[in-house]
Structure formats: structure tokens, C-alpha cells
Amino acid sequence: MKQCIENPNDVDWVKFWQEKLANKNDKDWDKAAAGFFKRTRKDDYQVALFDKLILNEDDTVLDVGCGEGSVTIPIANRVKKVIGLDSSPKMLEFLEKRASENNIDNIETVLKPIEEISHEEIGDVDVVVCSRSLNGIIPIDKVLSELNEIANKYVFITIFGPENKKIEKDFDKELGIKTEDFPDYNYFFNILFNMGIYANVERFDLNNYREYDSIEEAMDNGKFRLDLYSDEEKEMLRNYLERILTYENGKYFNVKDKADWIMVWWKK
């Protein structure tokens, strides 16, 4: 007999979140770092993100899961100081390289997994930004509690929207494998609600589809898990992309190949 839950607030959303991630395959971010550094460019995601962030020139900011600096660098140009935290030493190496190339000296880096973040170590900052970095975090309630304590003014988080990774999911169907299944954003909102954090939720209006100079670039763009594919599956991916991508004006593209991101944010 199924147990009836009388109060929706009694649902253990953290448990549901963790169950979704029980079989996730961690990515080798050190290996991926060079590709991310090479591909970084301003796109409509960044435009949408910076349109929502509330920052001023005297702020200190913690950029969680900062990677190679695609968000950290432009934030640093707008605030007093940025702390970039990431678990990949290679990503932080590229971030420091990019900061040096742009004559930026107000970035401090912290090498640490997001799962181990703590207010005791980081201290207080004005604003916490988690750009595309929390989708796969299993101890999500612990991390959110620490981030909420670290921030004095605002917390801004972006997570997958319902239509993200559409062409990747279609390819996995062709392979006959189940797409890596991340928790939906409603889990995230309800986890926060049960923690007493009443967040704002906005969906980015992203219209730009991705464009590639070659099929190889379309394969090696960070969306497909090439590290998990066999040589035969990589060849199948090549054939799949040749079939679904249109070539026009020197670029390959598919109008369904675009990001879908949700921003969840709150004021302290």
C-alpha cells in the first residue's frame, strides 16, 4: 500500500535529488579544461546571466565551479574582488592564464571540490554565483546551506532547464542507452523552500543556436561524453551529426541545438 503524504512540504526532495544522481559518471575536468578554454566566447547565455546579476564595484564575489574563467573574468571587471573555486587544477591554471592575459589582478583561486565548500574556510562575500555548476552535486542541501551562509547580499545559481541537451538525448536514444538523468529544477526549488529559502525562478530566453566550423568541433564541444564512448560510438556520433547538422555560410548548425537554463536566486 502506498503511503499518502498529506503535506507536500514533507516530501524529501533531497532524497529524490540524490537518487537521480546515484549513477552519475563524473567528468575528468582536467582533461576537458583545454577544450573549454579554447571554446570560451561571449554568447547569449553570458548576456542573459549578466543581465540578471546584481553587482556593484565594491562587491566581493565567490564564483563556484569557476572553471577556466568564462564567467569569472567578466565578473572581475565589474567588482572589487572575485574568489574562483574549482576542483580542477587545470581549470584554475587556465583561469589564471586568462586573468594574466587580460591584466586582471583581483582574482583569488581556491582548489576545492564544491562538495567540500564551507563558510569557515571561505568567509563572507557579498555575492555568490554558481554558473552551471550545481547540477551534479549530491550533498546539495549541505552545499546550499554553506553558500547561503557565505553570501551577505545575493546568491545566483543557474541549473539545467527542461529542454537542455536535446540533440544529445536524441543521440543516446540511437545508441540505445539512457541519457544521464539530472534532477529537474523543480527539485532544486523545493529543496530551497524546505530549507526556508524562498527563491526567485527565471528561465533564460536564449535564442541563439550553436554553430561549429567542423564536424570535429561539434563532437568535441563539451556536450557529448566522448570520454565514455567507444571508437564505434564516436563514429556513430560523427554520422549522426553529419545527418542532423545543416551546413550554411561556412558553419554547421541545428536550430534545436541551444542551451536551456534556469536561474534560481535570492536576496539575503
Beta strands, then each sheet from edge to edge (+ up, - down):
strand 1: 60-64
strand 2: 81-86
strand 3: 107-111
strand 4: 125-131
strand 5: 151-160
strand 6: 200-203
strand 7: 211-212
strand 8: 246-248
strand 9: 251-253
strand 10: 261-267
sheet 1: 3+ 2+ 1+ 4+ 5+ 10- 6+
sheet 2: 7+ 9- 8+
end
